[in-house]
């Protein structure tokens, strides 16, 4: 299980002036070191204002973060401690913002879910974790609410992170807010 320790993080090799990008070296099990990028970008959802999405990973051949790559990190605790440290650093300067994390697949969503549960005590004084599910409103006439393109309108439903929530019922998105 991932153990967050904000006293044991990788040193950044680059930090953008607006704190939306951090780069650091992560050691892999193979012995090589990999440059990892952490980026926060506007989520652009009118129902989730002031949310910046978190992306992390190495760059692909097009210069975009590859957040689907599977890497074997030598110290996954230090990796996630570094990412959480950067999240807190960003939120300290941008107090009106939240950071959103979306597992790109069920395995990663489960990893994040378990990480927040197992590190609740360590993080509780620093941040608020919020779970987000989406819903579609069923109208009285039996139809579902639709957007301007006649597609079902999915709206987020944020709630305090439920430590008892089962892994079979993962949140679709996680928000981190600074206390």
C-alpha positions as CSV (number, residue, x, y, z in Angstrom):
1,X,0.0,0.0,0.0
2,X,1.2,3.5,-0.8
3,X,2.5,5.4,2.2
4,X,2.6,9.2,1.8
5,X,5.6,10.9,3.6
6,X,5.9,14.6,2.6
7,X,9.4,14.6,4.2
8,X,10.6,12.0,1.6
9,X,10.1,13.4,-1.9
10,X,12.1,13.8,-5.1
11,X,13.7,17.1,-5.7
12,X,12.1,19.0,-8.6
13,X,14.4,19.7,-11.5
14,X,12.0,22.3,-13.0
15,X,9.0,24.3,-11.7
16,X,7.0,26.6,-13.8
17,X,6.4,30.2,-12.5
18,X,2.7,29.6,-12.1
19,X,3.3,26.2,-10.4
20,X,1.2,24.3,-13.0
21,X,4.2,22.2,-14.1
22,X,6.8,20.3,-12.1
23,X,9.5,18.0,-13.4
24,X,11.4,15.5,-11.4
25,X,13.5,12.3,-11.8
26,X,12.0,9.1,-10.6
27,X,14.1,6.0,-10.1
28,X,12.8,2.8,-11.8
29,X,13.4,-0.8,-10.8
30,X,15.6,-1.2,-13.9
31,X,18.1,1.2,-12.4
32,X,17.4,4.0,-14.9
33,X,16.0,7.4,-14.0
34,X,13.0,8.8,-15.8
35,X,11.9,12.4,-16.1
36,X,8.3,12.6,-14.8
37,X,6.1,15.6,-15.5
38,X,3.3,16.8,-13.2
39,X,0.9,19.2,-14.8
40,X,-2.3,20.9,-13.6
41,X,-4.6,22.2,-16.2
42,X,-8.1,23.8,-16.1
43,X,-10.8,21.1,-16.1
44,X,-13.2,23.3,-17.9
45,X,-16.5,21.9,-16.5
46,X,-19.1,24.5,-15.6
47,X,-20.4,22.2,-12.9
48,X,-16.9,21.9,-11.3
49,X,-15.6,25.4,-11.3
50,X,-12.0,26.2,-10.2
51,X,-10.9,22.6,-10.7
52,X,-7.5,21.8,-12.2
53,X,-6.9,18.3,-13.5
54,X,-3.7,16.5,-12.5
55,X,-1.7,14.7,-15.2
56,X,1.6,13.0,-14.5
57,X,4.0,10.7,-16.4
58,X,6.8,10.9,-18.9
59,X,6.4,12.7,-22.2
60,X,5.4,10.8,-25.3
61,X,6.9,11.3,-28.7
62,X,4.5,14.3,-29.2
63,X,5.5,16.1,-26.0
64,X,2.3,15.2,-24.2
65,X,2.2,13.5,-20.8
66,X,1.7,9.7,-21.3
67,X,-0.5,9.0,-18.3
68,X,-1.3,5.5,-19.4
69,X,2.3,4.1,-19.5
70,X,3.1,1.4,-17.0
71,X,6.4,2.0,-15.2
72,X,8.0,0.0,-12.4
73,X,9.1,2.7,-9.9
74,X,11.8,1.8,-7.4
75,X,9.9,3.7,-4.6
76,X,6.2,4.2,-5.3
77,X,5.8,5.8,-1.9
78,X,8.3,8.5,-2.8
79,X,6.7,9.0,-6.2
80,X,3.2,9.7,-4.8
81,X,4.6,11.7,-1.9
82,X,6.3,13.9,-4.4
83,X,3.1,14.3,-6.5
84,X,1.0,15.1,-3.4
85,X,3.7,17.6,-2.2
86,X,3.4,19.4,-5.6
87,X,-0.4,19.4,-5.3
88,X,-0.2,21.0,-1.9
89,X,2.4,23.5,-3.1
90,X,0.0,24.5,-6.0
91,X,-3.0,24.8,-3.7
92,X,-1.0,26.9,-1.1
93,X,-0.7,29.6,-3.8
94,X,-4.1,29.0,-5.5
95,X,-6.4,28.7,-2.5
96,X,-9.6,29.0,-4.6
97,X,-8.7,26.0,-6.7
98,X,-9.0,22.2,-6.3
99,X,-7.0,19.5,-8.0
100,X,-8.9,16.7,-9.7
101,X,-7.6,13.2,-10.2
102,X,-9.2,10.8,-12.6
103,X,-7.9,7.2,-12.8
104,X,-7.4,6.5,-16.5
105,X,-8.6,3.0,-15.8
106,X,-10.1,1.0,-12.9
107,X,-6.7,-0.2,-11.7
108,X,-5.5,3.4,-11.2
109,X,-8.8,4.6,-9.8
110,X,-8.5,1.7,-7.2
111,X,-4.9,2.7,-6.5
112,X,-5.9,6.4,-5.8
113,X,-9.0,5.3,-3.7
114,X,-6.8,3.0,-1.5
115,X,-4.1,5.7,-1.2
116,X,-6.6,8.2,0.1
117,X,-8.0,5.7,2.6
118,X,-4.6,4.5,3.9
119,X,-3.2,8.0,4.2
120,X,-6.3,9.7,5.7
121,X,-4.6,10.5,9.0
122,X,-1.5,11.9,7.4
123,X,-3.4,14.1,4.9
124,X,-6.4,15.1,7.1
125,X,-4.8,18.2,8.6
126,X,-3.6,19.4,5.2
127,X,-6.3,18.7,2.6
128,X,-9.9,17.7,2.1
129,X,-10.5,14.7,-0.2
130,X,-13.8,14.8,-2.1
131,X,-15.2,11.9,-4.1
132,X,-17.2,12.7,-7.3
133,X,-19.8,10.6,-9.0
134,X,-21.8,11.6,-12.1
135,X,-25.6,11.4,-12.5
136,X,-28.2,12.0,-15.1
137,X,-31.4,13.6,-13.9
138,X,-34.6,11.7,-14.7
139,X,-37.4,14.1,-15.5
140,X,-41.0,13.7,-14.4
141,X,-42.0,12.9,-18.0
142,X,-39.7,9.9,-18.0
143,X,-37.0,11.4,-20.2
144,X,-33.5,12.3,-19.1
145,X,-32.1,15.9,-18.9
146,X,-30.2,16.7,-22.1
147,X,-27.6,19.2,-23.2
148,X,-27.8,21.6,-26.2
149,X,-26.7,18.7,-28.5
150,X,-29.5,16.4,-27.2
151,X,-27.1,14.2,-25.3
152,X,-27.8,13.0,-21.8
153,X,-26.5,15.7,-19.4
154,X,-24.1,14.1,-16.9
155,X,-23.6,16.3,-13.8
156,X,-21.1,15.8,-11.1
157,X,-22.1,15.0,-7.5
158,X,-19.3,15.8,-5.2
159,X,-19.4,14.4,-1.6
160,X,-17.0,14.1,1.3
161,X,-14.7,11.1,0.7
162,X,-16.3,8.1,2.3
163,X,-13.6,6.0,4.0
164,X,-16.0,3.1,4.2
165,X,-16.9,3.1,0.5
166,X,-16.1,-0.3,-1.1
167,X,-13.7,-0.7,-3.9
168,X,-16.5,-2.2,-6.0
169,X,-18.1,1.2,-6.0
170,X,-15.2,3.6,-6.8
171,X,-15.7,7.3,-7.3
172,X,-15.3,8.4,-10.9
173,X,-13.2,11.4,-9.9
174,X,-11.3,12.7,-6.8
175,X,-10.8,16.3,-5.8
176,X,-8.2,17.6,-3.4
177,X,-8.8,20.9,-1.7
178,X,-6.4,22.7,0.7
179,X,-7.6,23.2,4.3
